[in-house]
Amino acid sequence: MQKDASGNGTLDPQSNRIRSITQKFEETFGSPPTFIASAPGRVNLIGEHTDYNDGYVFPVAIDKYINIAARRRTDRRIKLHASDVNDSWEFNLDARQSIPQQAPAWSHYLIGVASLLQASGRTIAGIDAVITGDVPIGAGLSSSAALSVSATLAFLTAGSELVGDGFPVPENHKKELAALCQRVEHEFAGVNCGIMDQTISLLGKANHGLFLDCRSLEYEHVPLNLAGHYITICNTKVKRELAASEYNKRRAECERGVDILSQWIPGISSLRDIALSDFKKHEEELPALTQKRCRYVIEENTRVLEAVSVLKARNQQITEKTDEALIQFGHLMNASHDGLRDDYEVSCKELDLLTDIARSITGVIGSRMTGAGFGGCTVNIVHKDALETFQTRVRKEYQKQIGIEPEIYRCHVGNGAQVFWNSELS
Ligand code: GLA
């Protein structure tokens, strides 16, 4: 097992998680697992509701994971134990992979992954598996994408496709696997999501943001030199009840906008194709609500491009002086939230309150909701000297006004999904 960075002999958090899931596996199945497949959650820094409009996003992988400890079986059974909820499920790889009515919601993702991997012609094998995680569920940090991605790794590793770098398939298959995990959401969980969450869970890189073009799936890892600032996430702890139905409505409104605008702007197939200047010329042709939705998406795409170019320019010459570039990055995050609140209307009073509190604190350079909205989390860039004030003020004021204690996580930007062999860990 690894020592932590301070060298003081304590285990780093991921090693601790792996040790504890290994123990749980032994308790459940009587002997150790052979490997642990691990996939991170994500927080999106900017570029919200742009992925399904073929646009740009800039998420990071966070140091919260769904881990699956597993061991290959000699038959075709998949025996699963979700230890956080103390629930089990099993299925046969040769059976028709529709979802039985009694199957618990978490198992749908694994049934879906197994089914689509087999349909794609990949070799997978039966496994015993224990699943645990610390990505908060339903908080907009992509716990379900992390579950699908870690399940994909677990099945492929047991199917012996491991190529030796901690990932069971060559690097250039990751995009295809992200698309497969996205289909699991569409076909097995009924969520019509975009491609961002699965891609960052597979392709995240420590201390880098992923600048992703959601049309071509071309990407670039952009170094995040946050110069004494931390990515800090605040969880409203509000259930995102409207998220699924309103998400689908937003998608439909965007498509409607493209449909109408294509009469005036030839050759467009998504909002990503429309320049802000062209939109302004023709926006009056749209019904008021559609106009607001489209305006937000077109402006948000522009903000992502600007945010990434600001960071890249800054990375070439980092100075000790007041960091104008980071401040500009923060302004773009704030503008993103304002658009999500006023034009796209996917925020809620709890998210708005958290961003208001954050922005009133000196040392917070940007604060916005992250993920689909209607609850979930905000993402904040906070200077290290302001962290204590931030935590105290956010806790106190949010609790006073909403009556719920929020959760606050200071995040490290980690790597994408990987596999650890038990033999190498002990
Ligand atoms: C959810 C979806 C993503 C993306 C975001 C909003 O997280 O899964 O595909 O659309 O909402 O940016």
Boltz pocket constraint, residues with backbone or C-beta under 6 A from the ligand:
constraints:
  - pocket:
      binder: B
      contacts: [[A, 47], [A, 48], [A, 49], [A, 50], [A, 51], [A, 52], [A, 140], [A, 193], [A, 194], [A, 195], [A, 196], [A, 197], [A, 371], [A, 372], [A, 373]]
      max_distance: 6.0
